Amino acid sequence: HLEAEPSREENMKILQRFFLLCAVLVVSGAGLAAETGWPSRPVRLVVPFPPGGGNDVFARELAHALQKRLGQTFVVENRGGASGSIGMTSVARSEPDGYTFLVTSNSLVTNKALSDSMPYDIVKDFEPVSLAASLSVALVVTDKVPAKTLAEFITYIKNHPDKLTYGSTGVGSPAHLTNAYLNMETGMSMLHIPFKGQGQLVTEMLGGRVDAAFLVITSAIQHMKAGTLRGLAVTGDQRSRVAPDLPTLDEAGLPSLRIDWWLGVLAPKRTPAAIVDKMSATIAEISRDPAFAERLEAQGIIPIGSTPQAYAKVLDEDLARWSGAVKRAGITVQ
């Protein structure tokens, strides 16, 4: 009894299964190689803002710590402009090879909440790596504003509608939306002036050309100590270690204004999972280092170091929350 030879169609199916198996083995091998050999050359950490802000401070501390842990150079590259979207888009379009990461604030989300026409998509263009840190942010005014407390500030603005200005790092930035949210909750009315970064914004406040702003304490603390800028309250659910005398917005009488500012690390979509997991685990280890945490907390930055999955959940929740705030405030791109 002789068995019939396979038909041409059967042979093609066998070949297809063979090539599919080869492809699976290649991908698995690449993932293993990435896990054991990465990084083998310098890695870029793109900060989508100019130097001088909390985002930049954190990225440089993180780069130094990653270099010590992983034995490879980590280079911080500042690519500011358009409320961070220029730098964010550059990372979204980078090769997903594990050698480019984005270190960004929640401008990633607020930009998208403001406009669906942003040149990047949070879900389709990025792999979440780590919710890396939270920021201590203060509502700060210049010394020409007579208010000493948040309540006095609100009363003063209501008595002088559209006479004072507030600055931000761009239309749709966390600073812009946070102040817009404050205006909605209190009935205040102030004029908005956007800038490219917190360094420029602080300079304009010191020059008397901007009256108020929500600033990362890193950018303002030396001027607050000198008396040229005055803090009124901090965002988040706890006081800042850097400025413990400042009440939270809740303590100052605005419990509905709970706002968290954070810093996160993302990679281009399709970056190998082995690299994403290794980067995330390394950031978590670094965040638990007491010396690293102490250096950052002294500048108003609190390390977290989450899993990719936990960060993805934060991105989803924040996008929904800020989209609702933008719609309620009627904020649009001019």
Disulfide bonds with the S-S distance in Angstrom:
none
